[in-house]
Amino acid sequence: METASTSRAAIPAARTQSVRHLPISLFGSVMSIAGLALAWRLAGKAYGVNLAVSDAIGVIALGLFVVLALSYLGKLVLHPEIVKAEFSHPVIGSFFGTVGISIMLLSSVIGSYSSAAQLVVWCIGSLITLALSVLMISRLLNGNAAPASAVPAWLIGGVGSLDIVVTGGSFTASWTHEVNLLAAAIGSVSAIVFFILIFSRLIHHDPLGAAMRPSKMILMAPFAVGFIAYVNLAQKVDMFAALLFYFGLFLFAIILYRLLVKPAPFSSTWWGIGFPMAAMTNAAFIYAGAVGGRGLGFIAALLLFVLTTSIIVLSFRTLHALLAGRLLSA
């Protein structure tokens, strides 16, 4: 006969959610949604879409950043040893770069309301990003890095510096131009080096674990982000810019196909696909606007549809994981 005690014992213990389990990679959601807002802003210029759509998405990105920043600050205060271990981790540590990139992308969102506030926020994000780039590269130069630790997330350091140029290209002061040149130099060279190391690791070593498979989309980011950064500096779309754009589009098609054929279980690392896709979409609108043609316009619109659908799906999956007690539990 089943007693009340044995019946209670048969019920699985409720998941205990805690900020200690908040993944730093979740800041990728802010990058993704802010990038989506900027893509819809370009769609407004190209197709006359009401800018209220872009503004509303931008407000969501701002609110999400505030929630995540306060939550992770709470994790730092309550569990500093866990944050320190994550920061020192050869793979997880790379995702701290998403914080600085999020701030810079939000500066572009804020630019619709105040150019002065945009500059201040951009400066904060740029300082954080450059500081993390110095720390990451210095750490790697210490040696003894395992070949298997060369994962796509490493590119966040290089791409982060390029995002300084992407989000600061509209500033006209001479000192901001020099900062952009410095960031372009750091970002482009380090992105090339990291891309080669990661590509070699993917070819010659064991496949990435299931949780890290979605981060392969980051491989496309240096080319999409590099395209936008180069166009902002050169103030034109030339053959070199076109080569960056088309190789990024080529990688995007390959990686998207592989993710669809062999999808990984959902986790916060799936947000790693959002910002690279947003960068590719923004690049497509810029390229289509400069070159013209219905085909390129169709590609930009298709990418915007895929990006928007992906962000909606990721948002619902994340909210479901949070409500189900899986997102913030061990």
Secondary structure, 3 states (H helix, E strand, C coil): CCCHHHHHHHCCCCCCCCHHHCCHHHHHHHHHHHHHHHHHHHHHHHHCCCHHHHHHHHHHHHHHHHHHHHHHHHHHHHCHHHHHHHHHCCCHHHHHHHHHHHHHHHHHHHCCCCHHHHHHHHHHHHHHHHHHHHHHHHHHCCCCCCHHHCCHHHHHHHHHHHHHHHHHCCCCCHHHHHHHHHHHHHHHHHHHHHHHHHHHHHHHCCCCCHHHHHHHHHHHHHHHHHHHHHHHHHCCCCHHHHHHHHHHHHHHHHHHHHHHHCCCCCCHHHHHHHHHHHHHHHHHHHHHHHHCCHHHHHHHHHHHHHHHHHHHHHHHHHHHHHHCCCCCCC
